[in-house]
Amino acid sequence: MNGAPSLNLPFVPETITVHLGPPSADAGNVTVDFASYIKNAASSEIYPTWPDAALYANIYAITSFALNRIYTRYYPSRGYDFDITNDTSIDQSFVPGRDIFGNIGDIVDEIFNSYVRRQGTVEPYFTQYCNGTTVTCAGLSQWGTVTLANEGKSSIEILRFYYGDDIEIVSDAPVVGVSNPAPGAILRFGSTGNEVVELQVKLNRISKNYPAIPKISPVDGIFAEETDAAVRKFQSIFDLTVDGLVGNATWYAVQRVYAAVKRLNDLASEGVSPEEVTNLFSLELGLGDRGRGVYELQFFLNFIANYNESVPYLEIDGIFGPKTEAAVRAVQELYGLSPTGRVNLETWDYIYRAYRGIIDSLPPDYFEGTTRPYPGFPLRLGTRVPDVLYLQEYLDRIAGVYPEIPAPEQTGVFDAATQASVLAYQRRFGLDETGVVSSATWNSITSVYRDIFDGEQASGTQSPGVVLENNT
């Protein structure tokens, strides 16, 4: 377990070494990654047809048992060169090379860095258990968990039934070899931030060994089509649910595979330029913060305010002042979050989902005769979504008035011509020349488009004018 942190606090090791026999037996050792060990032990101990609550309770127990062995250095402190055995009279079953049940593997991927402990203590609880039929013990009965689950008990209620009411589950324990823990919110199409940068960098490195995974270029912290395609291919290769969502399971699978193919987590050694790993977005926003992130936040909040009177309307100025804080608190209270007034990843996720939820719920004819709202994520080179076609339509009309802005072809694909048009627009109207259509650029383009469009339309009572002829 190279590079393991201090044992003052529990951690999930990168690997675990299993002795294939009783401790003193002349048997070999195998070293596997920790999540694979839990999948193997669980698939050897329990049945995939059991209710989910029973499966979760047993996997929590199996994980805690193994982590207790590691945390207490039970075998190394006795002079052995392994962490645990596969002798089921004292440890857990482990069968090298066995098949893993799909649903059990999925659950392990989700919770492998969660464990059981007693309230007020630090170490993972020694979760003794037995099958409850041929063998009984003072701990958890594996078949008994099925009965309790069928009675409607949750996994934590099952664990407390066997281990006591002061049992609790610790989630998101630190994982050795992982520079950053899983994000607080699921990364998905439209997500932006430093976690997306890390995801993109590591997927690109993994793709050197697994060329079926498409390259992501540029690495820009924007979860768009290329990132979505790379995530889905990664999930397909490594037997994860192929949904394009990067939650706990996919995040840590990426970390494990990255560590396996590279054996270090130094991004600089990957040949990545410093610009690619710069902190592009603040992880949290609060009073006094300024900049693009605050502007985006205020834009989303104002849109939500149009449809929910409990959220106050704001001036979009890119400055996180008391009014912005009040609007954030209102959204947090609306969705049952802690009303801190600060925007962390969880609050960002709720704000974004509320914004997209409003747009997606509006009927198709709602936008007839007007421009559409910002799609909720940046449009950039390579993006293929319907909003690109609207963007090209707006730019085409604007180009007819401002000849310095080239008109893009209306293809629905954000190609080089569209990028050139966006750059020219940003230059003409004093915006940051990024070639990326964020909310600021989208709002400016739609505003200019409406000015042009509305100025060309005559109202119902307005004379269209007459042609003056020279009658001389």
Secondary structure, 3 states (H helix, E strand, C coil): CCCCCCCCCCCECCEEEEECCCCCCCCCEEEEEHHHHHHHHHHHHCCCCCCHHHHHHHHHHHHHHHHHHHHCCCCHHHCCCCCEECCCCCCCCCCCCCCCCHHHHHHHHHHCCCEEEECCCCCCCCCCEECCCCCCCCCEEHHHHHHHHHCCCCHHHHHHHHHCCCEEEECCCCECCCCCCCCCCCECCCCECHHHHHHHHHHHHHHHHCCCCCCCCCCCCECCHHHHHHHHHHHHHCCCCCCCCECHHHHHHHHHHHHHHHCCCCHHHHCCCHHHHCCCCCCCECCCCECHHHHHHHHHHHHHHCCCCCCCCCCCCCECCHHHHHHHHHHHHHCCCCCCCCECHHHHHHHHHHHHHHHHHCCHHHHCCCCCCCCCCCECCCCCCHHHHHHHHHHHHHHCCCCCCCCCCCCCCCCHHHHHHHHHHHHHCCCCCCCCECHHHHHHHHHHHHHHHHHHCCCCCCCCCCCCCCCC
